[in-house]
Amino acid sequence: MTDNSAALWSFACQFYAQGHNAQRLIQLQDRQGININELLYVLWLKNQGISPTPQHIRNQQARCALIKKRIIQHRQQRRQHKGKLGYAWLKRQELKLEKQHLHLLSLAAPN
């Protein structure tokens, strides 16, 4: 894990855990189709005083398209298993995919 990757993961976990952020982020994801990891990435950059350009954001979205697709498919499968055997394992696997996505985003973070 790179320094940026560890820093982004730490920021994402802390931000997600604050107050009602988790609930609000899930609502944005489910109701508006906003990618939480991309939002957290931009917030992390802004927190460091970096303003990513729209082109940088588009490049990152394209670069991460495959893992985003995997996460969405996995999330659908996990939600279908809520309350069933294997749900906790699916949730842990989804979190690993989310972490991989954040890692990929961190690799091309502008300075």
N, CA, C and O of each residue as an XYZ file, in Angstrom:
444
protein
N       0.860     -1.179      0.000
C       0.000      0.000      0.000
C       0.904      1.239      0.000
O       1.858      1.318      0.774
N       0.602      2.185     -0.858
C       1.391      3.414     -0.920
C       0.968      4.361      0.200
O      -0.062      4.173      0.847
N       1.799      5.389      0.408
C       1.451      6.388      1.425
C       0.116      7.044      1.098
O      -0.727      7.221      1.978
N      -0.079      7.413     -0.195
C      -1.350      8.021     -0.596
C      -2.512      7.067     -0.363
O      -3.580      7.474      0.096
N      -2.298      5.813     -0.679
C      -3.362      4.819     -0.511
C      -3.754      4.691      0.959
O      -4.939      4.684      1.292
N      -2.766      4.590      1.826
C      -3.044      4.479      3.259
C      -3.719      5.745      3.783
O      -4.642      5.672      4.594
N      -3.257      6.895      3.320
C      -3.843      8.164      3.769
C      -5.284      8.307      3.292
O      -6.149      8.754      4.046
N      -5.542      7.929      2.044
C      -6.904      8.011      1.512
C      -7.821      7.035      2.238
O      -8.949      7.389      2.582
N      -7.358      5.823      2.474
C      -8.171      4.832      3.185
C      -8.515      5.326      4.588
O      -9.658      5.226      5.031
N      -7.511      5.860      5.276
C      -7.736      6.384      6.622
C      -8.740      7.533      6.608
O      -9.653      7.577      7.432
N      -8.568      8.462      5.668
C      -9.504      9.584      5.540
C     -10.921      9.070      5.276
O     -11.879      9.514      5.909
N     -11.043      8.134      4.337
C     -12.360      7.610      3.963
C     -13.053      6.959      5.159
O     -14.235      7.196      5.407
N     -12.313      6.142      5.892
C     -12.899      5.468      7.066
C     -13.325      6.467      8.129
O     -14.403      6.338      8.710
N     -12.491      7.456      8.386
C     -12.815      8.469      9.391
C     -14.017      9.306      8.962
O     -14.917      9.559      9.764
N     -14.035      9.732      7.713
C     -15.143     10.557      7.221
C     -16.446      9.772      7.267
O     -17.476     10.289      7.701
N     -16.398      8.531      6.822
C     -17.571      7.674      6.780
C     -18.161      7.467      8.173
O     -19.379      7.401      8.341
N     -17.282      7.367      9.166
C     -17.717      7.070     10.539
C     -18.250      8.288     11.290
O     -18.865      8.130     12.345
N     -18.031      9.487     10.780
C     -18.447     10.700     11.496
C     -19.959     10.922     11.385
O     -20.535     10.871     10.299
N     -20.570     11.166     12.524
C     -21.984     11.553     12.573
C     -22.876     10.692     11.705
O     -22.879      9.465     11.808
N     -23.634     11.356     10.847
C     -24.581     10.681      9.960
C     -24.016     10.519      8.551
O     -24.764     10.252      7.611
N     -22.708     10.678      8.400
C     -22.102     10.600      7.070
C     -22.381      9.282      6.365
O     -22.699      9.276      5.176
N     -22.270      8.180      7.068
C     -22.493      6.871      6.439
C     -23.890      6.804      5.832
O     -24.052      6.408      4.678
N     -24.883      7.185      6.601
C     -26.272      7.149      6.126
C     -26.451      8.073      4.920
O     -27.092      7.700      3.938
N     -25.887      9.273      4.998
C     -26.031     10.239      3.902
C     -25.317      9.766      2.643
O     -25.826      9.927      1.534
N     -24.141      9.186      2.818
C     -23.398      8.697      1.658
C     -24.130      7.546      0.973
O     -24.197      7.494     -0.255
N     -24.670      6.639      1.754
C     -25.437      5.522      1.179
C     -26.657      6.046      0.434
O     -26.998      5.532     -0.631
N     -27.317      7.064      0.980
C     -28.466      7.663      0.291
C     -28.046      8.280     -1.037
O     -28.729      8.109     -2.047
N     -26.927      8.996     -1.040
C     -26.430      9.572     -2.291
C     -26.126      8.477     -3.308
O     -26.406      8.620     -4.498
N     -25.560      7.401     -2.826
C     -25.238      6.276     -3.707
C     -26.506      5.646     -4.273
O     -26.620      5.440     -5.482
N     -27.451      5.344     -3.398
C     -28.647      4.614     -3.823
C     -29.657      5.474     -4.567
O     -30.307      4.997     -5.497
N     -29.794      6.721     -4.175
C     -30.824      7.579     -4.780
C     -30.321      8.397     -5.964
O     -31.068      8.680     -6.901
N     -29.033      8.776     -5.908
C     -28.498      9.660     -6.942
C     -27.463      8.970     -7.837
O     -27.030      9.544     -8.836
N     -27.069      7.757     -7.490
C     -26.076      7.037     -8.284
C     -24.665      7.594     -8.144
O     -23.821      7.373     -9.012
N     -24.406      8.316     -7.055
C     -23.087      8.903     -6.839
C     -22.148      7.826     -6.299
O     -22.507      7.060     -5.404
N     -20.955      7.782     -6.854
C     -19.967      6.819     -6.396
C     -19.299      7.363     -5.136
O     -18.616      8.386     -5.179
N     -19.498      6.682     -4.029
C     -18.985      7.145     -2.740
C     -17.463      7.235     -2.752
O     -16.897      8.203     -2.245
N     -16.804      6.245     -3.319
C     -15.339      6.275     -3.328
C     -14.812      7.476     -4.102
O     -13.850      8.115     -3.675
N     -15.423      7.785     -5.220
C     -14.980      8.948     -5.994
C     -15.236     10.239     -5.222
O     -14.415     11.156     -5.249
N     -16.355     10.308     -4.546
C     -16.657     11.485     -3.731
C     -15.648     11.628     -2.589
O     -15.136     12.719     -2.338
N     -15.369     10.521     -1.902
C     -14.392     10.549     -0.818
C     -12.999     10.918     -1.340
O     -12.250     11.622     -0.662
N     -12.658     10.454     -2.520
C     -11.366     10.788     -3.141
C     -11.257     12.299     -3.371
O     -10.237     12.909     -3.048
N     -12.307     12.892     -3.925
C     -12.290     14.338     -4.178
C     -12.243     15.111     -2.856
O     -11.518     16.099     -2.742
N     -13.007     14.669     -1.867
C     -12.965     15.321     -0.552
C     -11.573     15.218      0.067
O     -11.093     16.170      0.682
N     -10.930     14.074     -0.093
C      -9.579     13.879      0.421
C      -8.606     14.837     -0.261
O      -7.775     15.459      0.401
N      -8.712     14.953     -1.589
C      -7.846     15.888     -2.315
C      -8.084     17.321     -1.840
O      -7.136     18.058     -1.571
N      -9.349     17.706     -1.741
C      -9.693     19.065     -1.287
C      -9.148     19.310      0.119
O      -8.671     20.404      0.423
N      -9.219     18.304      0.962
C      -8.701     18.406      2.326
C      -7.192     18.678      2.333
O      -6.662     19.243      3.290
N      -6.522     18.281      1.282
C      -5.080     18.505      1.142
C      -4.768     19.783      0.363
O      -3.607     20.088      0.088
N      -5.818     20.523      0.012
C      -5.618     21.759     -0.728
C      -5.445     21.557     -2.222
O      -4.941     22.439     -2.917
N      -5.863     20.396     -2.721
C      -5.742     20.075     -4.147
C      -7.130     20.112     -4.767
O      -8.064     19.484     -4.269
N      -7.250     20.853     -5.855
C      -8.524     20.910     -6.588
C      -8.368     20.136     -7.891
O      -7.757     20.637     -8.835
N      -8.908     18.930     -7.955
C      -8.761     18.149     -9.176
C      -9.559     18.774    -10.317
O     -10.652     19.301    -10.112
N      -9.005     18.706    -11.496
C      -9.699     19.234    -12.670
C     -10.795     18.258    -13.095
O     -10.733     17.073    -12.768
N     -11.795     18.753    -13.823
C     -12.812     17.829    -14.350
C     -12.187     16.726    -15.213
O     -12.659     15.589    -15.205
N     -11.138     17.059    -15.946
C     -10.476     16.046    -16.784
C      -9.825     14.967    -15.922
O      -9.874     13.784    -16.259
N      -9.222     15.372    -14.821
C      -8.617     14.393    -13.910
C      -9.690     13.450    -13.378
O      -9.486     12.237    -13.324
N     -10.812     14.000    -12.992
C     -11.918     13.167    -12.463
C     -12.393     12.188    -13.545
O     -12.579     11.002    -13.271
N     -12.586     12.679    -14.760
C     -13.026     11.793    -15.858
C     -12.000     10.694    -16.112
O     -12.366      9.541    -16.337
N     -10.717     11.050    -16.078
C      -9.665     10.052    -16.280
C      -9.711      8.983    -15.197
O      -9.568      7.794    -15.482
N      -9.910      9.408    -13.966
C      -9.976      8.466    -12.852
C     -11.214      7.560    -12.986
O     -11.142      6.361    -12.717
N     -12.323      8.131    -13.393
C     -13.541      7.338    -13.574
C     -13.329      6.270    -14.641
O     -13.728      5.118    -14.470
N     -12.699      6.662    -15.738
C     -12.438      5.704    -16.821
C     -11.446      4.635    -16.367
O     -11.607      3.452    -16.669
N     -10.445      5.059    -15.656
C      -9.394      4.157    -15.181
C      -9.946      3.095    -14.232
O      -9.449      1.969    -14.198
N     -10.957      3.449    -13.477
C     -11.510      2.563    -12.451
C     -12.831      1.919    -12.865
O     -13.517      1.336    -12.025
N     -13.191      2.011    -14.107
C     -14.506      1.522    -14.559
C     -14.718      0.041    -14.245
O     -15.805     -0.352    -13.821
N     -13.702     -0.770    -14.447
C     -13.854     -2.208    -14.235
C     -14.109     -2.549    -12.767
O     -15.005     -3.332    -12.454
N     -13.326     -1.966    -11.877
C     -13.538     -2.283    -10.452
C     -14.872     -1.725     -9.967
O     -15.527     -2.336     -9.122
N     -15.283     -0.565    -10.495
C     -16.596     -0.020    -10.119
C     -17.701     -0.987    -10.531
O     -18.654     -1.200     -9.781
N     -17.577     -1.566    -11.705
C     -18.572     -2.536    -12.181
C     -18.590     -3.765    -11.262
O     -19.656     -4.268    -10.909
N     -17.405     -4.239    -10.882
C     -17.320     -5.390     -9.971
C     -17.969     -5.078     -8.627
O     -18.667     -5.920     -8.062
N     -17.738     -3.866     -8.115
C     -18.314     -3.483     -6.821
C     -19.840     -3.456     -6.905
O     -20.522     -3.966     -6.016
N     -20.367     -2.871     -7.956
C     -21.828     -2.788     -8.125
C     -22.435     -4.179     -8.200
O     -23.453     -4.446     -7.561
N     -21.822     -5.065     -8.973
C     -22.330     -6.436     -9.090
C     -22.267     -7.156     -7.742
O     -23.201     -7.854     -7.348
N     -21.157     -6.971     -7.054
C     -20.990     -7.619     -5.752
C     -22.005     -7.070     -4.748
O     -22.588     -7.824     -3.969
N     -22.209     -5.751     -4.772
C     -23.156     -5.129     -3.844
C     -24.570     -5.688     -4.067
O     -25.296     -5.959     -3.110
N     -24.946     -5.854     -5.325
C     -26.270     -6.409     -5.622
C     -26.399     -7.823     -5.058
O     -27.425     -8.190     -4.484
N     -25.344     -8.599     -5.234
C     -25.356     -9.965     -4.706
C     -25.447     -9.951     -3.183
O     -26.211    -10.713     -2.591
N     -24.655     -9.072     -2.551
C     -24.681     -8.984     -1.083
C     -26.077     -8.615     -0.592
O     -26.585     -9.219      0.352
N     -26.689     -7.636     -1.223
C     -28.019     -7.195     -0.778
C     -29.061     -8.292     -0.918
O     -30.002     -8.360     -0.128
N     -28.903     -9.142     -1.906
C     -29.828    -10.260     -2.076
C     -29.674    -11.301     -0.973
O     -30.589    -12.083     -0.715
N     -28.514    -11.306     -0.326
C     -28.239    -12.281      0.724
C     -28.435    -11.736      2.135
O     -28.102    -12.405      3.113
N     -28.972    -10.531      2.241
C     -29.150     -9.945      3.570
C     -30.001    -10.875      4.431
O     -31.072    -11.326      4.026
N     -29.490    -11.144      5.630
C     -30.194    -12.032      6.549
C     -29.959    -13.503      6.273
O     -30.517    -14.362      6.957
N     -29.131    -13.805      5.270
C     -28.868    -15.205      4.921
C     -27.422    -15.570      5.222
O     -26.578    -14.707      5.464
N     -27.164    -16.851      5.200
C     -25.822    -17.367      5.397
C     -24.891    -16.786      4.330
O     -25.236    -16.763      3.149
N     -23.747    -16.331      4.735
C     -22.776    -15.797      3.798
C     -22.808    -14.294      3.639
O     -21.937    -13.721      2.985
N     -23.800    -13.645      4.229
C     -23.924    -12.191      4.090
C     -22.703    -11.462      4.657
O     -22.173    -10.553      4.017
N     -22.261    -11.850      5.837
C     -21.115    -11.179      6.472
C     -19.870    -11.327      5.618
O     -19.096    -10.380      5.478
N     -19.666    -12.517      5.039
C     -18.514    -12.729      4.160
C     -18.607    -11.838      2.926
O     -17.615    -11.237      2.514
N     -19.796    -11.754      2.337
C     -19.984    -10.896      1.156
C     -19.727     -9.430      1.496
O     -19.179     -8.686      0.683
N     -20.123     -9.022      2.691
C     -19.895     -7.645      3.118
C     -18.395     -7.363      3.268
O     -17.915     -6.301      2.871
N     -17.666     -8.315      3.838
C     -16.204     -8.151      3.975
C     -15.536     -8.088      2.601
O     -14.615     -7.299      2.389
N     -15.994     -8.910      1.682
C     -15.427     -8.911      0.325
C     -15.717     -7.585     -0.382
O     -14.869     -7.060     -1.103
N     -16.897     -7.061     -0.173
C     -17.246     -5.770     -0.773
C     -16.333     -4.661     -0.229
O     -15.882     -3.791     -0.974
N     -16.077     -4.710      1.055
C     -15.186     -3.718      1.661
C     -13.772     -3.820      1.071
O     -13.113     -2.799      0.871
N     -13.305     -5.033      0.795
C     -11.996     -5.214      0.161
C     -11.985     -4.603     -1.246
O     -11.003     -3.978     -1.647
N     -13.070     -4.784     -1.984
C     -13.171     -4.184     -3.317
C     -13.176     -2.662     -3.227
O     -12.550     -1.981     -4.040
N     -13.885     -2.138     -2.234
C     -13.921     -0.684     -2.036
C     -12.510     -0.159     -1.749
O     -12.110      0.888     -2.258
N     -11.775     -0.895     -0.934
C     -10.409     -0.494     -0.596
C      -9.512     -0.532     -1.833
O      -8.668      0.346     -2.014
N      -9.688     -1.535     -2.676
C      -8.923     -1.620     -3.927
C      -9.239     -0.433     -4.832
O      -8.346      0.131     -5.464
N     -10.504     -0.064     -4.886
C     -10.916      1.081     -5.703
C     -10.233      2.353     -5.205
O      -9.684      3.119     -5.997
N     -10.267      2.573     -3.902
C      -9.606      3.754     -3.340
C      -8.102      3.720     -3.606
O      -7.493      4.756     -3.870
N      -7.512      2.547     -3.538
C      -6.089      2.417     -3.835
C      -5.800      2.840     -5.277
O      -4.858      3.592     -5.527
N      -6.597      2.364     -6.210
C      -6.417      2.746     -7.613
C      -6.559      4.262     -7.799
O      -5.788      4.885     -8.528
N      -7.536      4.829     -7.141
C      -7.709      6.284     -7.230
C      -6.490      7.009     -6.678
O      -6.056      8.016     -7.238
N      -5.941      6.507     -5.592
C      -4.814      7.179     -4.945
C      -3.544      7.150     -5.789
O      -2.686      8.020     -5.646
N      -3.420      6.175     -6.651
C      -2.190      6.031     -7.439
C      -1.944      7.205     -8.380
O      -0.796      7.522     -8.690
N      -2.990      7.836     -8.827
C      -2.838      8.951     -9.773
C      -3.243     10.284     -9.147
O      -3.621     11.217     -9.856
N      -3.163     10.369     -7.844
C      -3.535     11.615     -7.169
C      -2.557     12.734     -7.590
O      -1.342     12.540     -7.560
N      -3.089     13.889     -7.976
C      -2.203     14.997     -8.337
C      -1.483     15.546     -7.092
O      -1.968     15.417     -5.968
N      -0.359     16.137     -7.315
C       0.406     16.704     -6.191
C       0.016     18.145     -5.952
O       0.551     18.789     -5.049
